[in-house]
Amino acid sequence: MSSTALPLGTLPTGLLALPGVYQPQADTRLLAEALTHEDVGPRTNVLEIGTGTGALALHAAGRGARVTAVDVSWPAVATARLNALRRRLALRVLHGDFEARTAGHRYDLVISNPPYVPAPQATLPSHGPERAWDAGLDGRGVIDRICAGTRDLLRPGGVLLMVHSAMCGAQETVDRLARTGLAAEITAKATVPWGPVLCSRRAWLERQGLAAEAEQWEELVVIRAQYL
């Protein structure tokens, strides 16, 4: 699959979001658009890592897939369950760390919009809405764990779709996935304005060399990796 500039996709409308739960934004829509290009149906077992409102999990469930969604945030778990109930879609939502909750299981498709914003704190937050975006000094605190664990989560032929900021190093993600034996590449990109979190950290990001002076636009990328 060659790299293409996909338009931002559509998501279920009218989603509930409890306080502190990440609302679907441009990164979620870009991943939803990438998901429309995958062969998803009633025989597809899907895992979403970090489900938030459940938007992407519901996107897959609406196409008939059997979907498991995992999140470390109890408000996110409750939100995803409520949204599934309102849409009368079967969605298995689990609370906890994705590796612990999926041990011994394999999937045809793994999707994730993980935390990826570089933060001044090296450790990941253990509570609060920041858990949805803060990801350590280089923004790769969760991305690297997904890269290391994806092959064990996929059935032969299975696919990972993951979105994150190019600020975190898109090629680094591709290389890490390739070293585990997956065929990985960047398949979609979108450029969006900086949001409030990045703007609030501008001086720190510039000092770290993660952003140019007066930069106002962020590139998002979708990484696709397949277990051939």
Secondary structure, 3 states (H helix, E strand, C coil): CCCCCCCCCCCCCCCCCCCCCCCCCHHHHHHHHHHCCCCCCCCCEEEEECCCCCHHHHHHHCCCCEEEEEECCHHHHHHHHHHHHHHCCCCEEEECCHHHHHCCCCEEEEEECCCCECCCCCCCCCCCHHHHCECCCCCCCCHHHHHHHHHHHEEEEEEEEEEEEHHHCHHHHHHHHHHCCCEEEEEEEEEEECCHHHHHCHHHHHHCCCCCCCCCEEEEEEEEEECC
